[in-house]
Amino acid sequence: MGNSAYTPTQVMQRIIQAGEKRVLLPVWRCVLLGMLAGGFIAFGAATSSVAAHHISDVGTARVTAGTIFPVGLMMIILIGGELFTGDCLMVTGIWNKKYRVTEMIRVLAIVWISNLVGAVIVTALVSNSGIYAYSDGGLGAYLIKTAYGKCGIEPIRAFCSGILCNILVCAAVLMSNAARNVIGKIAAIFFPIMAFVVGGWEHCVANMFYIPAGIMAAANSEYVAKASEWYGLSARQIANQVNFGGFFSNIIPVTLGNIVGAMLFVALPLYLIHKDDITSEK
């Protein structure tokens, strides 16, 4: 591989070293980095929704959204931010005896909450920026429909979808760590994230935009009427499902699925493969 990329073993070492730095972060820095990451993901979700909202073919709409949504992780990797789903790879540092389980849980809890705060702030700004009125309220209706679908997913489906999503997100994080330059990092992020969007799988931080955005849109009767016209959703159906209860019914199993996807489906096999080389290169 020469100097064009870090080796897989070196990537795992870099992930462990990043975890060591996270557990030493002051809380206020961790909070700010988490808020930045939540906001960046919300930007990707908002702008990709604008691009896809008036495309009737599902495949074309998802490919269109998938070309834009990756900008969120690109900003996190290149500017800075702590994203809950990628930070779940910190479990490798526990197995390598670099820090304690309680230290990892503390970081992940702070980052999850901070991601939520950052995402909701950007969502509120987007809601008040006027873009929901695009296509005569069509974007507002689209966000209501998106939130309605997410709030109605059965827990087991949300959990499995969360696993699939974070396998790809963690692949993007690992691949970006393998790249030595900006162009390589952008390419490494783009394709796995595009794949998860096209697959339609569930990402807890992205849903911190999508569901609150739908709740905010549902407060406007014009967008509710448009959702009825475009998608056949009644005001009662929307009110019963697009709410805070619906948010938590989605976000809890999705978050658990994201954790399992990162820790058991990505971190564990890679650590077992490379642990002897990591140990020998300390």
Contacts in CASP RR format, 6 or more apart in sequence:
PFRMAT RR
TARGET T0000
AUTHOR 0000-0000-0000
METHOD contacts of the structure
MODEL  1
MGNSAYTPTQVMQRIIQAGEKRVLLPVWRCVLLGMLAGGFIAFGAATSSV
AAHHISDVGTARVTAGTIFPVGLMMIILIGGELFTGDCLMVTGIWNKKYR
VTEMIRVLAIVWISNLVGAVIVTALVSNSGIYAYSDGGLGAYLIKTAYGK
CGIEPIRAFCSGILCNILVCAAVLMSNAARNVIGKIAAIFFPIMAFVVGG
WEHCVANMFYIPAGIMAAANSEYVAKASEWYGLSARQIANQVNFGGFFSN
IIPVTLGNIVGAMLFVALPLYLIHKDDITSEK
1 7 0 8 1.000
3 180 0 8 1.000
4 180 0 8 1.000
5 178 0 8 1.000
5 179 0 8 1.000
5 180 0 8 1.000
6 14 0 8 1.000
6 177 0 8 1.000
6 178 0 8 1.000
6 179 0 8 1.000
6 180 0 8 1.000
8 178 0 8 1.000
8 270 0 8 1.000
8 273 0 8 1.000
8 274 0 8 1.000
9 274 0 8 1.000
9 277 0 8 1.000
9 278 0 8 1.000
9 281 0 8 1.000
10 178 0 8 1.000
11 174 0 8 1.000
11 177 0 8 1.000
11 178 0 8 1.000
12 92 0 8 1.000
12 270 0 8 1.000
12 271 0 8 1.000
12 274 0 8 1.000
12 278 0 8 1.000
13 278 0 8 1.000
13 281 0 8 1.000
14 177 0 8 1.000
15 89 0 8 1.000
15 90 0 8 1.000
15 92 0 8 1.000
15 93 0 8 1.000
15 174 0 8 1.000
15 177 0 8 1.000
16 92 0 8 1.000
16 93 0 8 1.000
16 96 0 8 1.000
16 98 0 8 1.000
16 278 0 8 1.000
18 90 0 8 1.000
19 87 0 8 1.000
19 90 0 8 1.000
19 93 0 8 1.000
19 98 0 8 1.000
19 99 0 8 1.000
19 107 0 8 1.000
20 93 0 8 1.000
20 98 0 8 1.000
20 99 0 8 1.000
22 30 0 8 1.000
22 82 0 8 1.000
22 87 0 8 1.000
22 90 0 8 1.000
22 107 0 8 1.000
23 99 0 8 1.000
23 103 0 8 1.000
23 104 0 8 1.000
23 106 0 8 1.000
23 107 0 8 1.000
25 33 0 8 1.000
25 107 0 8 1.000
27 110 0 8 1.000
30 82 0 8 1.000
30 107 0 8 1.000
30 110 0 8 1.000
30 111 0 8 1.000
30 114 0 8 1.000
31 110 0 8 1.000
31 114 0 8 1.000
32 114 0 8 1.000
33 80 0 8 1.000
33 81 0 8 1.000
33 82 0 8 1.000
33 111 0 8 1.000
33 114 0 8 1.000
34 81 0 8 1.000
34 82 0 8 1.000
34 83 0 8 1.000
34 110 0 8 1.000
34 111 0 8 1.000
34 114 0 8 1.000
34 115 0 8 1.000
34 118 0 8 1.000
35 114 0 8 1.000
35 115 0 8 1.000
35 117 0 8 1.000
35 118 0 8 1.000
35 121 0 8 1.000
36 76 0 8 1.000
36 79 0 8 1.000
36 80 0 8 1.000
36 81 0 8 1.000
36 82 0 8 1.000
36 118 0 8 1.000
37 76 0 8 1.000
37 80 0 8 1.000
37 81 0 8 1.000
37 82 0 8 1.000
37 83 0 8 1.000
37 84 0 8 1.000
37 111 0 8 1.000
37 114 0 8 1.000
37 115 0 8 1.000
37 118 0 8 1.000
37 205 0 8 1.000
38 83 0 8 1.000
38 114 0 8 1.000
38 115 0 8 1.000
38 116 0 8 1.000
38 117 0 8 1.000
38 118 0 8 1.000
38 119 0 8 1.000
38 122 0 8 1.000
38 205 0 8 1.000
38 208 0 8 1.000
39 115 0 8 1.000
39 118 0 8 1.000
39 119 0 8 1.000
39 121 0 8 1.000
39 122 0 8 1.000
39 209 0 8 1.000
40 71 0 8 1.000
40 72 0 8 1.000
40 73 0 8 1.000
40 75 0 8 1.000
40 76 0 8 1.000
40 79 0 8 1.000
40 81 0 8 1.000
41 72 0 8 1.000
41 73 0 8 1.000
41 76 0 8 1.000
41 83 0 8 1.000
41 115 0 8 1.000
41 119 0 8 1.000
41 203 0 8 1.000
41 205 0 8 1.000
41 206 0 8 1.000
41 208 0 8 1.000
41 209 0 8 1.000
42 118 0 8 1.000
42 119 0 8 1.000
42 122 0 8 1.000
42 123 0 8 1.000
42 126 0 8 1.000
42 208 0 8 1.000
42 209 0 8 1.000
43 71 0 8 1.000
43 72 0 8 1.000
43 75 0 8 1.000
43 122 0 8 1.000
44 68 0 8 1.000
44 69 0 8 1.000
44 70 0 8 1.000
44 71 0 8 1.000
44 72 0 8 1.000
45 69 0 8 1.000
45 206 0 8 1.000
45 209 0 8 1.000
45 210 0 8 1.000
45 213 0 8 1.000
46 122 0 8 1.000
46 123 0 8 1.000
46 126 0 8 1.000
46 131 0 8 1.000
46 209 0 8 1.000
46 213 0 8 1.000
47 68 0 8 1.000
47 71 0 8 1.000
48 64 0 8 1.000
48 65 0 8 1.000
48 66 0 8 1.000
48 67 0 8 1.000
48 68 0 8 1.000
48 69 0 8 1.000
48 197 0 8 1.000
49 65 0 8 1.000
49 139 0 8 1.000
49 142 0 8 1.000
49 143 0 8 1.000
49 146 0 8 1.000
49 210 0 8 1.000
49 213 0 8 1.000
50 131 0 8 1.000
50 134 0 8 1.000
50 139 0 8 1.000
51 64 0 8 1.000
51 65 0 8 1.000
51 67 0 8 1.000
51 68 0 8 1.000
52 61 0 8 1.000
52 62 0 8 1.000
52 64 0 8 1.000
52 65 0 8 1.000
52 142 0 8 1.000
53 134 0 8 1.000
53 135 0 8 1.000
53 138 0 8 1.000
53 139 0 8 1.000
53 140 0 8 1.000
53 142 0 8 1.000
53 143 0 8 1.000
54 135 0 8 1.000
54 138 0 8 1.000
54 142 0 8 1.000
55 61 0 8 1.000
55 64 0 8 1.000
59 198 0 8 1.000
62 197 0 8 1.000
62 198 0 8 1.000
62 199 0 8 1.000
62 200 0 8 1.000
63 194 0 8 1.000
63 198 0 8 1.000
65 197 0 8 1.000
66 193 0 8 1.000
66 194 0 8 1.000
66 197 0 8 1.000
66 198 0 8 1.000
67 194 0 8 1.000
69 193 0 8 1.000
69 194 0 8 1.000
69 197 0 8 1.000
69 206 0 8 1.000
70 172 0 8 1.000
70 189 0 8 1.000
70 190 0 8 1.000
70 193 0 8 1.000
70 194 0 8 1.000
70 197 0 8 1.000
73 83 0 8 1.000
73 169 0 8 1.000
73 172 0 8 1.000
73 173 0 8 1.000
73 176 0 8 1.000
73 189 0 8 1.000
73 193 0 8 1.000
74 185 0 8 1.000
74 186 0 8 1.000
74 189 0 8 1.000
74 190 0 8 1.000
76 83 0 8 1.000
77 173 0 8 1.000
77 176 0 8 1.000
77 185 0 8 1.000
77 189 0 8 1.000
78 182 0 8 1.000
78 185 0 8 1.000
78 186 0 8 1.000
82 107 0 8 1.000
82 111 0 8 1.000
82 114 0 8 1.000
82 115 0 8 1.000
83 111 0 8 1.000
83 115 0 8 1.000
83 205 0 8 1.000
84 108 0 8 1.000
84 111 0 8 1.000
84 112 0 8 1.000
84 115 0 8 1.000
84 204 0 8 1.000
84 205 0 8 1.000
84 255 0 8 1.000
84 258 0 8 1.000
85 165 0 8 1.000
85 166 0 8 1.000
85 169 0 8 1.000
85 170 0 8 1.000
85 203 0 8 1.000
85 204 0 8 1.000
85 205 0 8 1.000
85 258 0 8 1.000
85 262 0 8 1.000
86 166 0 8 1.000
86 169 0 8 1.000
86 170 0 8 1.000
86 173 0 8 1.000
86 262 0 8 1.000
87 107 0 8 1.000
87 108 0 8 1.000
87 111 0 8 1.000
88 108 0 8 1.000
88 166 0 8 1.000
88 170 0 8 1.000
88 258 0 8 1.000
88 259 0 8 1.000
88 261 0 8 1.000
88 262 0 8 1.000
88 263 0 8 1.000
88 267 0 8 1.000
89 170 0 8 1.000
89 173 0 8 1.000
89 174 0 8 1.000
89 262 0 8 1.000
89 263 0 8 1.000
89 266 0 8 1.000
89 267 0 8 1.000
90 104 0 8 1.000
90 107 0 8 1.000
90 108 0 8 1.000
91 104 0 8 1.000
91 262 0 8 1.000
91 263 0 8 1.000
91 267 0 8 1.000
91 268 0 8 1.000
92 267 0 8 1.000
92 270 0 8 1.000
92 271 0 8 1.000
93 99 0 8 1.000
93 104 0 8 1.000
94 100 0 8 1.000
94 101 0 8 1.000
94 104 0 8 1.000
95 271 0 8 1.000
95 275 0 8 1.000
96 271 0 8 1.000
96 275 0 8 1.000
96 278 0 8 1.000
112 204 0 8 1.000
112 255 0 8 1.000
115 205 0 8 1.000
115 208 0 8 1.000
116 205 0 8 1.000
116 208 0 8 1.000
118 208 0 8 1.000
119 205 0 8 1.000
119 208 0 8 1.000
119 209 0 8 1.000
119 212 0 8 1.000
120 208 0 8 1.000
120 212 0 8 1.000
122 209 0 8 1.000
123 208 0 8 1.000
123 209 0 8 1.000
123 212 0 8 1.000
123 213 0 8 1.000
123 216 0 8 1.000
124 212 0 8 1.000
124 216 0 8 1.000
126 132 0 8 1.000
126 213 0 8 1.000
127 213 0 8 1.000
127 216 0 8 1.000
127 217 0 8 1.000
131 139 0 8 1.000
132 138 0 8 1.000
132 139 0 8 1.000
132 140 0 8 1.000
132 143 0 8 1.000
132 217 0 8 1.000
132 220 0 8 1.000
132 223 0 8 1.000
133 139 0 8 1.000
133 140 0 8 1.000
134 140 0 8 1.000
136 226 0 8 1.000
137 222 0 8 1.000
137 223 0 8 1.000
137 226 0 8 1.000
138 223 0 8 1.000
138 226 0 8 1.000
138 230 0 8 1.000
140 214 0 8 1.000
140 217 0 8 1.000
140 220 0 8 1.000
140 223 0 8 1.000
140 226 0 8 1.000
140 227 0 8 1.000
141 217 0 8 1.000
141 223 0 8 1.000
141 224 0 8 1.000
141 226 0 8 1.000
141 227 0 8 1.000
141 229 0 8 1.000
141 230 0 8 1.000
141 231 0 8 1.000
142 230 0 8 1.000
143 210 0 8 1.000
143 213 0 8 1.000
143 214 0 8 1.000
143 217 0 8 1.000
143 223 0 8 1.000
144 214 0 8 1.000
144 217 0 8 1.000
144 218 0 8 1.000
144 223 0 8 1.000
144 224 0 8 1.000
144 227 0 8 1.000
144 233 0 8 1.000
144 238 0 8 1.000
144 242 0 8 1.000
145 227 0 8 1.000
145 230 0 8 1.000
145 231 0 8 1.000
145 233 0 8 1.000
146 210 0 8 1.000
146 213 0 8 1.000
146 214 0 8 1.000
147 210 0 8 1.000
147 211 0 8 1.000
147 213 0 8 1.000
147 214 0 8 1.000
147 215 0 8 1.000
147 217 0 8 1.000
147 218 0 8 1.000
147 242 0 8 1.000
148 214 0 8 1.000
148 227 0 8 1.000
148 233 0 8 1.000
148 237 0 8 1.000
148 238 0 8 1.000
148 241 0 8 1.000
148 242 0 8 1.000
149 241 0 8 1.000
150 202 0 8 1.000
150 207 0 8 1.000
150 210 0 8 1.000
150 211 0 8 1.000
150 250 0 8 1.000
151 211 0 8 1.000
151 241 0 8 1.000
151 242 0 8 1.000
151 243 0 8 1.000
151 245 0 8 1.000
151 246 0 8 1.000
151 247 0 8 1.000
151 249 0 8 1.000
151 250 0 8 1.000
152 241 0 8 1.000
152 246 0 8 1.000
152 249 0 8 1.000
152 250 0 8 1.000
153 161 0 8 1.000
153 202 0 8 1.000
153 250 0 8 1.000
155 249 0 8 1.000
155 252 0 8 1.000
155 253 0 8 1.000
156 253 0 8 1.000
158 202 0 8 1.000
158 250 0 8 1.000
158 253 0 8 1.000
158 254 0 8 1.000
158 257 0 8 1.000
159 253 0 8 1.000
159 254 0 8 1.000
159 256 0 8 1.000
159 257 0 8 1.000
159 260 0 8 1.000
160 257 0 8 1.000
161 200 0 8 1.000
161 201 0 8 1.000
161 202 0 8 1.000
161 254 0 8 1.000
161 257 0 8 1.000
162 201 0 8 1.000
162 202 0 8 1.000
162 203 0 8 1.000
162 204 0 8 1.000
162 253 0 8 1.000
162 254 0 8 1.000
162 257 0 8 1.000
162 258 0 8 1.000
162 260 0 8 1.000
162 261 0 8 1.000
163 257 0 8 1.000
163 258 0 8 1.000
163 260 0 8 1.000
163 261 0 8 1.000
163 265 0 8 1.000
164 196 0 8 1.000
164 199 0 8 1.000
164 201 0 8 1.000
164 261 0 8 1.000
165 196 0 8 1.000
165 200 0 8 1.000
165 201 0 8 1.000
165 202 0 8 1.000
165 203 0 8 1.000
165 254 0 8 1.000
165 258 0 8 1.000
166 203 0 8 1.000
166 257 0 8 1.000
166 258 0 8 1.000
166 259 0 8 1.000
166 260 0 8 1.000
166 261 0 8 1.000
166 262 0 8 1.000
166 265 0 8 1.000
166 266 0 8 1.000
167 261 0 8 1.000
167 262 0 8 1.000
167 265 0 8 1.000
167 266 0 8 1.000
168 192 0 8 1.000
168 193 0 8 1.000
168 195 0 8 1.000
168 196 0 8 1.000
168 201 0 8 1.000
169 192 0 8 1.000
169 193 0 8 1.000
169 196 0 8 1.000
169 203 0 8 1.000
169 258 0 8 1.000
169 262 0 8 1.000
170 261 0 8 1.000
170 262 0 8 1.000
170 266 0 8 1.000
170 267 0 8 1.000
171 192 0 8 1.000
171 266 0 8 1.000
172 188 0 8 1.000
172 189 0 8 1.000
172 191 0 8 1.000
172 192 0 8 1.000
172 193 0 8 1.000
174 266 0 8 1.000
174 270 0 8 1.000
175 188 0 8 1.000
175 189 0 8 1.000
175 192 0 8 1.000
176 184 0 8 1.000
176 185 0 8 1.000
176 188 0 8 1.000
176 189 0 8 1.000
178 188 0 8 1.000
179 185 0 8 1.000
179 187 0 8 1.000
179 188 0 8 1.000
196 203 0 8 1.000
202 250 0 8 1.000
202 254 0 8 1.000
202 258 0 8 1.000
203 254 0 8 1.000
203 258 0 8 1.000
204 251 0 8 1.000
204 254 0 8 1.000
204 255 0 8 1.000
204 258 0 8 1.000
207 247 0 8 1.000
207 250 0 8 1.000
207 251 0 8 1.000
207 254 0 8 1.000
208 251 0 8 1.000
211 242 0 8 1.000
211 246 0 8 1.000
211 247 0 8 1.000
211 250 0 8 1.000
211 251 0 8 1.000
212 247 0 8 1.000
214 242 0 8 1.000
215 242 0 8 1.000
215 243 0 8 1.000
215 244 0 8 1.000
215 247 0 8 1.000
217 223 0 8 1.000
218 224 0 8 1.000
218 238 0 8 1.000
218 239 0 8 1.000
218 242 0 8 1.000
221 235 0 8 1.000
224 235 0 8 1.000
224 238 0 8 1.000
227 233 0 8 1.000
227 238 0 8 1.000
228 234 0 8 1.000
228 235 0 8 1.000
271 278 0 8 1.000
END
